[in-house]
Amino acid sequence: MDITVVGAGIVGLATAWFLRQDGHTVTVIDRRHTVGQGTSQANGGQLSYRYIAPLADPDVLPKVPGWMLQADSPIRFQPQFDGAQWRWIAAFVKACNNNDKQRTVAALLPLSLLSQRLVNDWVERDGLAFDFRRNGKLVVYRNAAAFRSARTLIESRPELATQQHALDRAACLALEPALAGMGADVAGGIHTPSEEAGDCLKLCQALAERMTDGDNPVRFRLGVSVDALVCSNGRVAAVRTAEGEWPTEACVVAGGVEAVALLRPLGIDVPIYPLKGYSISVPVTDAARVPDISITDFQRKIVYARLGQQLRVAGMADIVGHDDSLQPDRLATLRRETQHNFGAGVALDTLSPWAGLRPATPTGRPLVDATALPNLWLNLGHGALGFTLAAGCGRLIADRIAMRPRAIPDDDFTLARSTPSGWRARAERAAR
Ligand SMILES: Cc1cc2nc3c(=O)[nH]c(=O)nc-3n(C[C@H](O)[C@H](O)[C@H](O)COP(=O)(O)OP(=O)(O)OC[C@H]3O[C@@H](n4cnc5c(N)ncnc54)[C@H](O)[C@@H]3O)c2cc1C
């Protein structure tokens, strides 16, 4: 089949990869001039297969008032005259309960483990280079009570006990000597040796380069905006661009936060809202003074990953609409934390700042699904885990299109089951 994929971020590229593998003729369209220039560009670099708990957690709500008063809080909310923002927040608050959280974790874990297998194929079988590292992750707790509760959680889940280890302060410092800078603040940590890291932009570039090679190459149309999906006889017949209408037999929308606007005219109302985050990429000057293991500062919600000769530092979730501008105070927080923790090993005067919009669903579950239009599919809403989940979701959507049994259960990634009630009526109308 001749399939158009809208979006050349990590999700669209992973989609194109598995569709091409199935023998389809694939065209990827993106309004940016090179691949990976949206949210996939400079994210935290964590392939976080076992840390898939969603933001929607009952523990989050009591913390919100404190965060609202704290200038450098990990979450910031700027109310807007925008119904979509309020509708998303209402659905998010509703999802902040243990049932929903457990359901999301149960659905995401097989998906993330599938992704890990597929990413490892990319590395080992296909030789894709993207500063991939099998370096493990250490989640560091500054607060003793939070550490105790993380330790209890591991002890209560035998399937985690073999893969994650609770370490006291001395053991954390022995495992990762570069933590000396924050040593006094460390109450303990949870170490997961099997976690991985890599540069998402480099993976986008490597996938694109490989897909243009050999038989049945994927065609890239970059610097081209899809203004509309043109329907005829209840199917997508073409994509409309400034350069004209390009016919297509089928379409997968993998456009991140921008997909909402593209789908709305078709009556497909996806529950996705941008959660803005920031990163800085800092050259490493003394490798012994920066962490080799990926570090998550649990309390500050900041992640640190070694990517090649750089330290990538990322964090924050700001509910501020579609504004992706660089806010000096948010970047200053990342810079200050990096200076305090690992300043001796990096050149902070030459940092590269970045901001991106996570395409977030209220529950934290992506939408990997067919639609009411028989030749239109969605691969959207990967939130804080798009780099981690892209490979698995690419494979799932290819399975769906091929109408073969899915690699893992995917019911919880359907529009019908992941769409909160406010959205459901419209989604169901569209599904008829
Ligand atoms: C600060 C931060 C840190 C993060 N850290 C991590 C992490 O450590 N690990 C992890 O797994 N995930 C992380 N993420 C999340 C991850 O980056 C995203 O989930 C992922 O990049 C989403 O990929 P995507 O392909 O869906 O979207 P994008 O990368 O945004 O790609 C979508 C593309 O579609 C194109 N597009 C959309 N609409 C149209 C149209 N109409 N016409 C033409 N082109 C269109 C856009 O131009 C864009 O290039 C982080 C995100 C942020 C912001």
Ligand as a Chemical Component Dictionary entry (heavy atoms), coordinates in Angstrom:
data_LIG
# 
_chem_comp.id                   LIG 
_chem_comp.type                 NON-POLYMER 
_chem_comp.pdbx_formal_charge   0 
_chem_comp.three_letter_code    LIG 
# 
loop_
_chem_comp_atom.comp_id 
_chem_comp_atom.atom_id 
_chem_comp_atom.alt_atom_id 
_chem_comp_atom.type_symbol 
_chem_comp_atom.charge 
_chem_comp_atom.model_Cartn_x 
_chem_comp_atom.model_Cartn_y 
_chem_comp_atom.model_Cartn_z 
_chem_comp_atom.pdbx_ordinal 
LIG C1  C1  C 0 12.077 18.238 28.131 1  
LIG C2  C2  C 0 11.659 16.901 27.569 2  
LIG C3  C3  C 0 12.339 15.763 27.973 3  
LIG C4  C4  C 0 11.942 14.519 27.494 4  
LIG N1  N1  N 0 12.671 13.430 27.849 5  
LIG C5  C5  C 0 12.325 12.204 27.382 6  
LIG C6  C6  C 0 13.088 11.082 27.735 7  
LIG O1  O1  O 0 14.089 11.189 28.435 8  
LIG N2  N2  N 0 12.689 9.860  27.281 9  
LIG C7  C7  C 0 11.577 9.731  26.498 10 
LIG O2  O2  O 0 11.220 8.591  26.168 11 
LIG N3  N3  N 0 10.855 10.798 26.090 12 
LIG C8  C8  C 0 11.200 12.028 26.527 13 
LIG N4  N4  N 0 10.485 13.128 26.160 14 
LIG C9  C9  C 0 9.288  12.950 25.331 15 
LIG C10 C10 C 0 9.623  12.762 23.843 16 
LIG O3  O3  O 0 10.578 13.700 23.447 17 
LIG C11 C11 C 0 8.328  12.918 23.019 18 
LIG O4  O4  O 0 7.322  12.055 23.524 19 
LIG C12 C12 C 0 8.591  12.546 21.554 20 
LIG O5  O5  O 0 9.644  13.302 21.024 21 
LIG C13 C13 C 0 7.332  12.764 20.713 22 
LIG O6  O6  O 0 7.671  12.391 19.404 23 
LIG P1  P1  P 0 6.694  12.652 18.175 24 
LIG O7  O7  O 0 7.352  12.081 16.999 25 
LIG O8  O8  O 0 5.334  12.210 18.552 26 
LIG O9  O9  O 0 6.594  14.235 18.100 27 
LIG P2  P2  P 0 7.588  15.286 17.406 28 
LIG O10 O10 O 0 9.001  14.932 17.638 29 
LIG O11 O11 O 0 7.145  16.628 17.848 30 
LIG O12 O12 O 0 7.310  15.088 15.863 31 
LIG C14 C14 C 0 6.121  15.474 15.257 32 
LIG C15 C15 C 0 6.467  16.049 13.915 33 
LIG O13 O13 O 0 5.264  16.205 13.165 34 
LIG C16 C16 C 0 5.388  17.359 12.378 35 
LIG N5  N5  N 0 4.043  17.810 12.026 36 
LIG C17 C17 C 0 2.966  17.896 12.845 37 
LIG N6  N6  N 0 1.891  18.309 12.182 38 
LIG C18 C18 C 0 2.282  18.486 10.898 39 
LIG C19 C19 C 0 1.622  18.922 9.713  40 
LIG N7  N7  N 0 0.316  19.251 9.722  41 
LIG N8  N8  N 0 2.329  19.003 8.564  42 
LIG C20 C20 C 0 3.649  18.667 8.525  43 
LIG N9  N9  N 0 4.322  18.254 9.630  44 
LIG C21 C21 C 0 3.651  18.155 10.792 45 
LIG C22 C22 C 0 6.139  18.339 13.266 46 
LIG O14 O14 O 0 6.793  19.330 12.489 47 
LIG C23 C23 C 0 7.097  17.415 14.003 48 
LIG O15 O15 O 0 8.373  17.386 13.393 49 
LIG C24 C24 C 0 10.839 14.407 26.614 50 
LIG C25 C25 C 0 10.184 15.559 26.176 51 
LIG C26 C26 C 0 10.584 16.808 26.649 52 
LIG C27 C27 C 0 9.876  18.034 26.174 53 
# 
loop_
_chem_comp_bond.comp_id 
_chem_comp_bond.atom_id_1 
_chem_comp_bond.atom_id_2 
_chem_comp_bond.value_order 
_chem_comp_bond.pdbx_ordinal 
LIG C1  C2  SING 1  
LIG C2  C3  SING 2  
LIG C2  C26 DOUB 3  
LIG C3  C4  DOUB 4  
LIG C4  N1  SING 5  
LIG C4  C24 SING 6  
LIG N1  C5  DOUB 7  
LIG C5  C6  SING 8  
LIG C5  C8  SING 9  
LIG C6  O1  DOUB 10 
LIG C6  N2  SING 11 
LIG N2  C7  SING 12 
LIG C7  O2  DOUB 13 
LIG C7  N3  SING 14 
LIG N3  C8  DOUB 15 
LIG C8  N4  SING 16 
LIG N4  C9  SING 17 
LIG N4  C24 SING 18 
LIG C9  C10 SING 19 
LIG C10 O3  SING 20 
LIG C10 C11 SING 21 
LIG C11 O4  SING 22 
LIG C11 C12 SING 23 
LIG C12 O5  SING 24 
LIG C12 C13 SING 25 
LIG C13 O6  SING 26 
LIG O6  P1  SING 27 
LIG P1  O7  DOUB 28 
LIG P1  O8  SING 29 
LIG P1  O9  SING 30 
LIG O9  P2  SING 31 
LIG P2  O10 DOUB 32 
LIG P2  O11 SING 33 
LIG P2  O12 SING 34 
LIG O12 C14 SING 35 
LIG C14 C15 SING 36 
LIG C15 O13 SING 37 
LIG C15 C23 SING 38 
LIG O13 C16 SING 39 
LIG C16 N5  SING 40 
LIG C16 C22 SING 41 
LIG N5  C17 SING 42 
LIG N5  C21 SING 43 
LIG C17 N6  DOUB 44 
LIG N6  C18 SING 45 
LIG C18 C19 SING 46 
LIG C18 C21 DOUB 47 
LIG C19 N7  SING 48 
LIG C19 N8  DOUB 49 
LIG N8  C20 SING 50 
LIG C20 N9  DOUB 51 
LIG N9  C21 SING 52 
LIG C22 O14 SING 53 
LIG C22 C23 SING 54 
LIG C23 O15 SING 55 
LIG C24 C25 DOUB 56 
LIG C25 C26 SING 57 
LIG C26 C27 SING 58 
# 
